[in-house]
Amino acid sequence: MAELSKKVEERSCTGEIENKNVSKPGSLHGYESLYQLLESSLKPEVFQEVSRLLLGLNCGKPLERLNLPVSATAISSKSDFDIQAYRFHTDEEHERKPRVVRVGLIQNSIAIPTTLPMPHQKNAIMEKILPMIDAAGASGVNILCLQEAWMMPFAFCTREKSWCQFAEPVDGGETTKFLQALALKYNMVIVSPILERDIDHGETIWNTAVIIGNQGNIMGKHRKNHIPRVGDFNESTYYMEGNTGHPVFETSFGKIAVNICYGRHHPLNWLAFGLNGAEIIFNPSATVGELSEPMWPIEARNAAIANSYFVGSINRVGIETFPNPFTSGDGKPQHSDFGHFYGSSYFSAPDASCTPSLSRYRDGLMISEMDLNLCRQVKDKWGFQMTARYEMYAEELSHYLKPDFKPHVITDPLLQKRA
Ligand SMILES: NC(=O)NCCC(=O)O
């Protein structure tokens, strides 16, 4: 009994300390994430059960935390960003050697106000994420992905065209050159989602992910397939749906692809990357609490399960306020920000397990070590690809695309009689 009351006392102490953060914008009643809130609020044995259901089991066990080198955690303390690391296990195989890779996700807020000159804003963001990339390098990360349009505020809510000045070409672009040097330094593949200016095609603007190989080479690019037309996400004012299909990039560390933000609501988009053999899909995003937070822990995880690959989901952090108020034709009063970008970046695995998420309000680096052999092991176990009826779906889709398509509905004749 004495032991139990000591625990309660300790727990309430922890609660008090955490609650000092209650007023922190974006915190969950003072906590950085739902996981942290539950861990601090529940009895350990209850939390263990909750965690089992919330995060699933990896190879039948709770996901293991990964120890990072002191050099990496020291950078995170000095630069004040959340850093978390986990290890997804995979069973050993007789024929194939393990294919273990470390993968990193970076989430961040902007660095200086949106009223300051744009080149200063871009430089300040580059300066801000440099220590996070250094921490990833110090942690032996092999593949790193940044958030959507990481090199600028997410200004597309405003519809003001001056923000196009942030756009840059893939080859020779300032941020690409910055990351190419870091990719080479750390022998790291870097996925860099930017606002692209396609000079050769009449200065067209795209929402693009640049894939930088671990030799600092540009491997290629992928342009966002699905453009949102929801809430303040007025992105269609700036760029069109991408024209690069569903490429998979075979890097030194595995086959990767990028499903940019709003594409995560489209199961066939996820599927197409899987059909091309992706083993890790990144979902660099920019989304706000009020709009999408209940979807966030579900969609990517579901895609990882349905397509037997790993997914790394990244969302930016904080509130970005713009100089001029705007509306979005939804009857809401004019406002100057999108709302709170809730961070919460995390990894999902093909076996239905996932990591807790990064902070809801602080910059962060999420690292996972994963053996890519798990993808095939899950395919062998569950057979989702084998049992899919692609020919049936293809036929249905080809009917649907015809102008004279009529939905295949069989109506109860009794219903018609009654009508
Ligand atoms: N950046 C972007 O596509 N956001 C759309 C909102 C959402 O998908 O949650």
The ligand as an SDF file (V2000), in Angstrom:
LIG
                    3D

  9  8  0  0  0  0  0  0  0  0999 V2000
   -0.5410   20.5060  -47.9350 N   0  0  0  0  0  0  0  0  0  0  0  0
   -1.6810   19.8800  -48.1330 C   0  0  0  0  0  0  0  0  0  0  0  0
   -1.8860   19.2450  -49.1530 O   0  0  0  0  0  0  0  0  0  0  0  0
   -2.5890   19.9850  -47.1380 N   0  0  0  0  0  0  0  0  0  0  0  0
   -3.9380   19.6010  -47.2860 C   0  0  0  0  0  0  0  0  0  0  0  0
   -4.6060   19.3380  -45.9920 C   0  0  0  0  0  0  0  0  0  0  0  0
   -4.5660   17.9040  -45.6120 C   0  0  0  0  0  0  0  0  0  0  0  0
   -4.4650   17.0380  -46.4790 O   0  0  0  0  0  0  0  0  0  0  0  0
   -4.6480   17.6180  -44.4290 O   0  0  0  0  0  0  0  0  0  0  0  0
  1  2  1  0
  2  3  2  0
  2  4  1  0
  4  5  1  0
  5  6  1  0
  6  7  1  0
  7  8  2  0
  7  9  1  0
M  END
$$$$
